Each structure stands twice: as structure tokens, then as C-alpha cells.
Amino acid sequence: MAAGEVMAVNETYMDIGQSNYGKAFQVQLGIGMLMGVFWVFFLVQVLDGFLLEHRDGYDHSYYYYFLQSGEGTYATLGSIFLILAGIILYAILYTTFRKSRQRPLRLNRQRREVCFFPKGSDEPVICPWEEVVAWTALSTGSTGTNLIKSLTFGMALPYANGEKYWLLHQKVSLVNQAQEAWETMRRYMDEGPECWPRPMPPETRATFDAERRKRHEMYRRGEKSWFRSRRGDIGYSRLSMVWFYFYNLFCFWKFPYWVAEWDQKYSMKPMPASIDAWSAPLPEEQWTKPSPELLKEKAELEQFYREERGTIHDFYRQRHADGMAV
């Protein structure tokens, strides 16, 4: 799964959704763009002030020419700054609000069921795990001069009546990424704790403190130099430490991580009481067992791998061929 998608893992259930991972960087990027525009205009005005002072024969102070160079540009600069700030603020808030409308997918390994919330709904739907369908789709489009290919990892989760499905789509860059997403869920449901993923903790101001401590420790242990030219070097260079502090001071220090904390609190709605009860641990004798068909197919696939006869695609290709022969 992508970073931040596995939100919680325990003996009973696993939550898959979108945490606030990357939110702080989104805010830093927005602040960096705003501050970059401001400093570009400021430096241009500083340079223009020197040029006006030189052209006028130094009749007045530099401050006079500095203010004169900015006349007529403040309105333009202010308009550009406000429009850009509005776009950035909209992007930050929109991603948070959109995430808040979709609750996580919860997989219950003891009941072998999946709980999902249709988009924009607060009503949970529970379906059997073995009725979930997953696939990877390749689509090709044309721009007129080039062909564009895109991969999508999809899942279909049935409603209680078994007649309708809720479809979940996720863009992926590689087939392996889609396989990894499915294997993350399958191994949690079918394998032991040694195969379970580790959840990504949400970003907080403590995340920033931990990163700063790690950098200081690695810098203290490493060889002191201004640059790192060898791949095997341990630690951080002096230049990277200076850049870390400059970059974060430029982006208002911990403010982006404070926004990330707000995003987490706002978008992560608590589960309904019925799902909390459904997620409670069960005595082991009450656990739902895999179906005989699944256990048989798993044994055949493991035997296929032990004999090194190919990949999972080869397994199903041969199985299809054997079925056609019969």
C-alpha cells in the first residue's frame, strides 16, 4: 500500500484509508510558493531602487528610490499574492474536506468480513471477504500524437442484497503496486502476524521534533563535511543541516505540522457504535474459517510455487486451459 494508507492494524481488524501523511509537505509547498513570489518581487524592487538612484545622480536617499520603484506595483503584487494564496488555501482545505467524506475500509479478520461506507454516506455496509473482487485494469488513450497508458487498481464490494457493488478505484503507476495493495489485505486476512503491515503514524508536531532529533544524531555520529560526495556516507552534511533549518524557518517552522494535526482531527471521523461492536475481539472458537474452496485453491497454488512452475498468472492460465480441456 502507499504510504499512509494502512491506518490501524491489530488482532481483530485493519483500517485502510487516507491519513494526513503528506499534509505538512502540502502546506510547506504552498507557503514556499507564496514566500517565493514575495521575495522575487522584493528583490526586483531592491534592484530597481539602486538603478533609479544611480540614474538620478543620488539626489535622494536610497529609501526614497526604493519606495518610488514600488509605486504602481503594490496593487499588482497584492492581487497576485491574494489570488495565489486563495488557490493554495482552497487546495489545502479541499483535500481535507474530500478526505473527511470517505471513511476508511475496515477488514475484520476474525469475522472474515469487510466494512465499507459508500462515498459520502455514514451508513456502514458489511460484506463477506471472499466475495470481494479485485483487479488491475490497463487503459490506453490518445492525445492525437501520443498514446497514454494508465493503470488502475480496482475493488468491487457487494451490498447485502448481492445485486449491487460498490466500486473502489485507485490510480497506480505499476502492476506491482496494485499487487502489493491486494497482497497487503490478503495476507492480513489469511496469514499470521509476521505478514501484517505496519501502520503509518499520523503527522504531528512530534513528527517534526523526531525528524530534527534524528538529523542531529546522525550529524553528530557522521563525518563532518560540507558535502556528501560518496554514496556510502553516514549522516548529514553541514549544508544539508543548514538547508533543513532554512527551509523550515522559511515555511514558518511547525505551522505545517499544526495544520496536519487539524486535518487528522477533522477528517478522521469515529466509527459508528455498531461498527465498534462489530470490531470487538471474538473468542477464537467463534472465528469464521476460510471456505473449503479457498483452502483448496491456496494449497494448489502453494504446490505450484514449490514446483517452480511459474507465476500466479501461469497458474490460472494453466487452470483455465485444464478447464477448457475437460
C-alpha positions as CSV (number, residue, x, y, z in Angstrom):
1,M,0.0,0.0,0.0
2,A,1.1,3.6,-0.5
3,A,2.5,5.4,2.5
4,G,-0.2,6.4,4.9
5,E,-2.9,4.1,3.6
6,V,-2.7,1.4,6.3
7,M,-4.0,3.4,9.3
8,A,-4.5,0.7,12.0
9,V,-3.6,-2.9,12.5
10,N,-4.5,-5.2,15.4
11,E,-5.6,-8.8,16.1
12,T,-9.1,-8.1,15.0
13,Y,-9.2,-5.5,12.2
14,M,-7.2,-3.4,9.8
15,D,-8.2,0.1,8.6
16,I,-7.2,1.2,5.1
17,G,-7.8,4.8,4.0
18,Q,-6.1,8.2,3.8
19,S,-4.2,9.6,6.8
20,N,-2.7,13.0,7.0
21,Y,0.6,11.8,5.6
22,G,2.0,14.4,3.3
23,K,-0.3,17.2,4.5
24,A,2.6,19.1,6.2
25,F,4.5,19.0,2.9
26,Q,1.5,20.3,1.0
27,V,1.3,23.3,3.4
28,Q,5.1,23.8,3.2
29,L,4.9,23.8,-0.6
30,G,2.1,26.4,-0.6
31,I,3.9,28.6,1.9
32,G,7.1,28.2,-0.2
33,M,5.3,29.4,-3.3
34,L,3.9,32.4,-1.6
35,M,7.1,33.4,0.0
36,G,9.0,32.8,-3.3
37,V,6.7,35.2,-5.1
38,F,7.1,37.8,-2.3
39,W,10.9,37.6,-2.3
40,V,11.2,37.8,-6.1
41,F,9.1,41.0,-6.2
42,F,11.1,42.4,-3.2
43,L,14.5,41.7,-4.8
44,V,13.3,43.2,-8.1
45,Q,12.2,46.3,-6.2
46,V,15.6,46.5,-4.4
47,L,17.5,46.3,-7.7
48,D,15.2,48.8,-9.3
49,G,15.8,51.2,-6.4
50,F,19.5,51.1,-7.0
51,L,19.0,51.7,-10.7
52,L,16.8,54.7,-10.1
53,E,19.2,56.1,-7.5
54,H,22.1,55.8,-10.0
55,R,20.2,57.3,-12.9
56,D,19.0,60.3,-10.8
57,G,22.5,61.1,-9.6
58,Y,22.0,60.1,-6.0
59,D,19.9,63.3,-5.3
60,H,17.8,61.5,-2.6
61,S,18.3,58.6,-0.2
62,Y,18.0,55.0,-1.3
63,Y,14.8,54.6,0.7
64,Y,13.2,57.3,-1.4
65,Y,14.0,55.5,-4.6
66,F,13.0,52.1,-3.1
67,L,9.6,53.4,-2.4
68,Q,9.4,55.1,-5.8
69,S,10.2,51.9,-7.6
70,G,7.3,50.2,-5.9
71,E,4.7,52.8,-6.9
72,G,2.2,51.2,-9.2
73,T,3.3,47.7,-8.5
74,Y,1.8,47.2,-5.0
75,A,-1.7,46.7,-6.3
76,T,-0.5,44.2,-8.9
77,L,1.7,42.4,-6.4
78,G,-1.2,42.3,-3.8
79,S,-3.6,40.9,-6.4
80,I,-1.2,38.2,-7.5
81,F,-0.4,37.3,-3.9
82,L,-4.1,37.1,-2.8
83,I,-5.1,35.0,-5.9
84,L,-2.2,32.6,-5.3
85,A,-3.0,32.4,-1.6
86,G,-6.6,31.7,-2.3
87,I,-5.7,28.9,-4.7
88,I,-3.3,27.3,-2.2
89,L,-5.8,27.7,0.7
90,Y,-8.5,26.1,-1.5
91,A,-6.3,23.1,-2.3
92,I,-5.4,22.5,1.3
93,L,-9.0,22.7,2.5
94,Y,-10.5,20.8,-0.4
95,T,-8.2,17.8,0.1
96,T,-9.1,17.7,3.8
97,F,-12.9,18.1,3.2
98,R,-12.8,15.4,0.4
99,K,-11.0,13.0,2.7
100,S,-13.5,13.6,5.5
101,R,-16.3,12.4,3.3
102,Q,-14.8,8.9,2.9
103,R,-14.4,6.7,5.9
104,P,-11.7,4.0,5.9
105,L,-12.2,0.5,4.7
106,R,-12.2,-1.9,7.7
107,L,-11.2,-5.6,7.3
108,N,-12.2,-7.9,10.2
109,R,-10.0,-11.0,10.0
110,Q,-11.8,-12.8,12.8
111,R,-15.2,-12.5,11.2
112,R,-13.7,-12.5,7.6
113,E,-15.8,-9.6,6.7
114,V,-15.2,-6.1,5.3
115,C,-17.0,-2.9,6.3
116,F,-17.2,-0.1,3.8
117,F,-19.0,3.2,3.6
118,P,-20.4,4.2,0.2
119,K,-19.0,7.6,-0.9
120,G,-20.5,10.4,1.2
121,S,-22.5,8.0,3.3
122,D,-22.3,7.4,7.1
123,E,-24.2,4.1,6.8
124,P,-21.9,1.1,7.0
125,V,-22.2,-1.9,4.8
126,I,-20.7,-5.2,5.7
127,C,-19.9,-7.9,3.1
128,P,-18.1,-11.3,3.2
129,W,-14.3,-11.1,2.5
130,E,-14.4,-13.9,0.0
131,E,-17.0,-12.1,-2.2
132,V,-14.7,-9.1,-2.7
133,V,-13.4,-8.9,-6.3
134,A,-10.1,-7.1,-7.2
135,W,-8.5,-6.4,-10.5
136,T,-5.9,-4.3,-12.3
137,A,-7.0,-2.5,-15.5
138,L,-4.9,-1.0,-18.2
139,S,-6.5,1.7,-20.3
140,T,-5.0,3.4,-23.3
141,G,-5.8,6.8,-24.7
142,S,-4.6,9.1,-27.4
143,T,-3.7,12.8,-27.4
144,G,-3.5,12.8,-31.2
145,T,0.2,12.5,-31.3
146,N,1.0,10.1,-28.4
147,L,-0.5,7.1,-26.7
148,I,-1.1,7.4,-23.0
149,K,-1.4,4.3,-20.8
150,S,-2.8,4.3,-17.2
151,L,-3.1,1.5,-14.7
152,T,-5.9,1.3,-12.1
153,F,-6.3,-1.0,-9.1
154,G,-10.0,-1.7,-8.6
155,M,-12.1,-3.5,-6.0
156,A,-15.8,-4.4,-6.1
157,L,-17.5,-4.9,-2.7
158,P,-21.1,-6.3,-2.8
159,Y,-24.0,-4.8,-0.9
160,A,-26.1,-7.1,1.3
161,N,-28.6,-8.0,-1.5
162,G,-25.7,-9.3,-3.6
163,E,-27.1,-7.5,-6.7
164,K,-25.1,-4.2,-6.4
165,Y,-21.4,-3.5,-5.9
166,W,-19.6,-0.5,-4.5
167,L,-16.6,0.2,-6.8
168,L,-13.3,1.5,-5.5
169,H,-10.6,2.7,-7.9
170,Q,-7.1,3.8,-7.3
171,K,-4.5,5.0,-9.9
172,V,-1.2,3.1,-9.7
173,S,2.0,3.5,-11.7
174,L,3.0,-0.1,-11.9
175,V,1.2,-3.5,-11.8
176,N,3.4,-4.4,-8.9
177,Q,1.9,-1.6,-6.9
178,A,-1.6,-2.9,-7.5
179,Q,-0.4,-6.4,-6.5
180,E,1.2,-5.0,-3.3
181,A,-2.1,-3.3,-2.4
182,W,-4.1,-6.5,-2.8
183,E,-1.4,-8.6,-1.0
184,T,-1.4,-6.3,1.9
185,M,-5.1,-7.0,2.5
186,R,-5.0,-10.7,1.6
187,R,-2.0,-11.5,3.8
188,Y,-3.6,-9.8,6.8
189,M,-6.8,-11.8,6.3
190,D,-5.2,-15.1,5.6
191,E,-1.7,-15.1,7.1
192,G,-0.1,-14.7,10.6
193,P,1.1,-11.5,12.3
194,E,4.5,-11.8,10.8
195,C,3.0,-10.9,7.4
196,W,0.9,-7.9,8.6
197,P,1.9,-4.4,7.5
198,R,2.9,-1.7,10.0
199,P,0.6,1.3,10.1
200,M,1.9,4.7,9.3
201,P,1.5,7.1,12.3
202,P,-0.2,10.4,11.5
203,E,1.9,13.5,11.1
204,T,2.1,15.8,14.2
205,R,4.4,18.4,15.6
206,A,6.1,15.5,17.3
207,T,6.9,14.1,13.9
208,F,8.9,17.3,13.2
209,D,10.7,17.0,16.6
210,A,11.6,13.4,15.9
211,E,13.0,14.2,12.5
212,R,15.1,17.1,13.9
213,R,16.4,14.8,16.7
214,K,17.3,12.1,14.1
215,R,19.1,14.6,11.9
216,H,21.1,15.9,14.9
217,E,22.0,12.4,16.0
218,M,23.1,11.3,12.5
219,Y,25.1,14.5,12.0
220,R,26.8,14.0,15.4
221,R,27.8,10.4,14.5
222,G,28.8,11.1,10.9
223,E,31.9,12.5,9.4
224,K,31.7,16.3,9.4
225,S,31.9,17.8,5.9
226,W,30.1,20.4,3.9
227,F,29.0,18.0,1.2
228,R,28.4,14.3,0.9
229,S,30.0,13.0,-2.3
230,R,30.2,9.3,-1.5
231,R,27.1,7.1,-1.6
232,G,28.1,5.1,1.5
233,D,28.4,8.2,3.7
234,I,26.6,8.1,7.0
235,G,24.9,11.1,8.5
236,Y,24.1,14.6,7.1
237,S,26.4,17.2,5.7
238,R,26.7,20.7,7.1
239,L,25.0,22.1,4.0
240,S,22.0,19.7,4.4
241,M,21.6,20.8,8.1
242,V,21.7,24.5,7.1
243,W,19.1,23.8,4.4
244,F,16.9,21.9,6.9
245,Y,16.7,24.9,9.2
246,F,16.5,27.5,6.5
247,Y,13.7,25.6,4.7
248,N,11.6,25.1,7.8
249,L,12.1,28.6,9.1
250,F,11.1,29.8,5.6
251,C,7.9,27.7,6.0
252,F,7.0,29.0,9.5
253,W,8.7,26.2,11.5
254,K,6.0,23.9,12.9
255,F,3.0,25.6,11.4
256,P,2.6,23.0,8.6
257,Y,2.5,20.2,11.2
258,W,-0.1,22.0,13.2
259,V,-2.2,22.1,10.1
260,A,-1.6,18.3,9.6
261,E,-2.9,17.8,13.2
262,W,-6.0,19.8,12.4
263,D,-6.5,17.7,9.2
264,Q,-6.3,14.5,11.2
265,K,-8.8,15.6,13.8
266,Y,-11.3,17.0,11.3
267,S,-11.2,14.2,8.7
268,M,-10.9,11.1,10.8
269,K,-14.5,10.6,12.0
270,P,-15.1,8.0,14.7
271,M,-16.7,4.8,13.6
272,P,-20.4,4.2,14.5
273,A,-21.2,2.3,17.7
274,S,-22.5,-0.6,15.6
275,I,-19.1,-1.0,13.9
276,D,-17.2,-0.6,17.2
277,A,-19.2,-3.6,18.5
278,W,-18.6,-5.5,15.2
279,S,-14.9,-4.8,15.6
280,A,-14.7,-6.2,19.2
281,P,-12.5,-9.3,19.5
282,L,-14.1,-12.7,19.5
283,P,-13.1,-15.9,21.2
284,E,-11.0,-18.0,18.8
285,E,-13.6,-20.7,18.6
286,Q,-16.1,-18.2,17.1
287,W,-13.7,-17.1,14.4
288,T,-15.1,-17.6,10.9
289,K,-13.0,-20.1,9.0
290,P,-11.9,-19.8,5.3
291,S,-14.1,-21.7,2.9
292,P,-13.0,-25.2,1.8
293,E,-12.8,-23.9,-1.8
294,L,-10.4,-21.1,-0.8
295,L,-8.2,-23.6,1.3
296,K,-8.1,-26.0,-1.7
297,E,-7.1,-23.3,-4.1
298,K,-4.5,-21.9,-1.8
299,A,-2.9,-25.4,-1.3
300,E,-2.8,-25.9,-5.1
301,L,-1.2,-22.5,-5.6
302,E,1.4,-23.2,-2.9
303,Q,2.2,-26.5,-4.5
304,F,2.5,-24.8,-7.9
305,Y,5.1,-22.4,-6.4
306,R,7.0,-25.1,-4.7
307,E,7.4,-26.9,-8.0
308,E,8.6,-23.6,-9.5
309,R,6.3,-23.9,-12.5
310,G,5.8,-20.1,-12.9
311,T,3.9,-17.1,-11.6
312,I,0.3,-16.8,-10.4
313,H,-0.6,-15.8,-13.9
314,D,0.8,-19.1,-15.2
315,F,-1.2,-20.9,-12.5
316,Y,-4.5,-19.5,-13.6
317,R,-3.7,-19.8,-17.3
318,Q,-3.0,-23.5,-16.9
319,R,-6.1,-23.9,-14.7
320,H,-8.2,-22.2,-17.4
321,A,-6.6,-24.5,-20.0
322,D,-7.3,-27.6,-18.0
323,G,-10.9,-26.5,-17.5
324,M,-11.3,-26.0,-21.3
325,A,-9.9,-29.4,-21.9
326,V,-12.4,-31.0,-19.7
